[in-house]
Amino acid sequence: MAKKRTGIRVIIYKTKHKTQPYRVDIDGVGPGPMETLRERYARPYTAKRGALRHLKATTSSGFPGGVFGYIGGYSWFKDGMPVTFEQVGK
């Protein structure tokens, strides 16, 4: 039996592009296709920031992802569901 997920998973892929090798997929809760962002990013850090801005995620203290630039050390949430990050192809 499959494990039921209760959060949003952001997957960062490394591609073969030279200047902007990172792209982002967002796997929401429930059945349905993954959402792929059109932008590519130069660093994994900026890919995380772009995903948080796209989701309009906030911290538990209420800082928005679109304005608040620092992503480390905080738990991020979108409509009460946690946002987790996974990097593939380092």
C-alpha positions as CSV (number, residue, x, y, z in Angstrom):
1,M,0.0,0.0,0.0
2,A,1.3,3.4,-0.9
3,K,2.3,5.9,1.8
4,K,-0.1,8.9,1.9
5,R,1.8,12.2,1.7
6,T,0.6,15.2,3.5
7,G,3.0,17.8,2.2
8,I,4.2,19.5,-1.0
9,R,7.5,18.1,-2.5
10,V,9.8,20.4,-4.5
11,I,12.2,18.4,-6.6
12,I,15.3,20.2,-8.0
13,Y,16.9,18.5,-11.0
14,K,20.4,19.2,-12.5
15,T,20.3,19.2,-16.3
16,K,23.1,19.4,-18.9
17,H,22.7,23.2,-19.5
18,K,25.9,25.0,-18.9
19,T,24.9,28.4,-17.5
20,Q,21.5,27.6,-15.8
21,P,21.5,23.9,-15.0
22,Y,18.8,23.6,-12.4
23,R,15.1,23.2,-13.0
24,V,12.2,22.7,-10.6
25,D,9.2,20.3,-10.4
26,I,6.5,20.7,-7.8
27,D,4.6,17.6,-6.7
28,G,1.4,18.7,-4.9
29,V,-0.8,16.7,-2.6
30,G,-3.2,14.3,-4.3
31,P,-3.3,12.7,-7.7
32,G,-2.4,14.8,-10.7
33,P,0.6,15.7,-12.7
34,M,3.7,17.5,-11.4
35,E,4.0,21.1,-12.1
36,T,7.2,22.1,-13.9
37,L,8.4,25.7,-13.7
38,R,9.6,27.2,-17.0
39,E,12.5,29.0,-15.5
40,R,15.9,27.5,-15.1
41,Y,18.2,28.5,-12.3
42,A,22.0,28.9,-11.9
43,R,22.2,27.5,-8.3
44,P,20.1,25.2,-6.2
45,Y,19.6,28.0,-3.7
46,T,17.9,30.2,-6.3
47,A,15.8,27.3,-7.5
48,K,14.5,26.9,-3.9
49,R,13.7,30.6,-3.7
50,G,11.9,30.5,-7.1
51,A,9.8,27.5,-6.0
52,L,8.9,29.3,-2.7
53,R,7.9,32.4,-4.6
54,H,5.8,30.4,-7.1
55,L,4.0,28.6,-4.2
56,K,3.6,31.8,-2.2
57,A,4.8,29.8,0.8
58,T,5.3,31.3,4.2
59,T,7.3,30.3,7.3
60,S,5.7,29.3,10.6
61,S,6.3,32.9,11.7
62,G,4.4,34.2,8.7
63,F,7.3,35.5,6.6
64,P,6.4,35.2,2.9
65,G,8.7,33.4,0.4
66,G,8.3,36.1,-2.2
67,V,9.8,38.9,0.0
68,F,11.9,37.0,2.6
69,G,15.2,36.1,0.9
70,Y,16.8,33.7,3.5
71,I,15.6,30.1,3.1
72,G,17.8,28.2,5.5
73,G,16.8,27.1,9.0
74,Y,13.0,27.7,8.5
75,S,10.1,25.3,7.9
76,W,8.0,26.4,4.9
77,F,4.3,26.0,4.6
78,K,1.7,26.4,1.9
79,D,-1.9,26.5,3.2
80,G,-0.9,24.6,6.3
81,M,1.0,21.8,4.4
82,P,4.7,21.6,4.8
83,V,7.0,22.1,1.8
84,T,10.0,19.8,1.5
85,F,12.9,20.0,-0.9
86,E,14.7,17.1,-2.7
87,Q,17.7,17.5,-5.0
88,V,18.3,15.0,-7.8
89,G,21.5,14.7,-9.8
90,K,23.9,16.8,-7.8
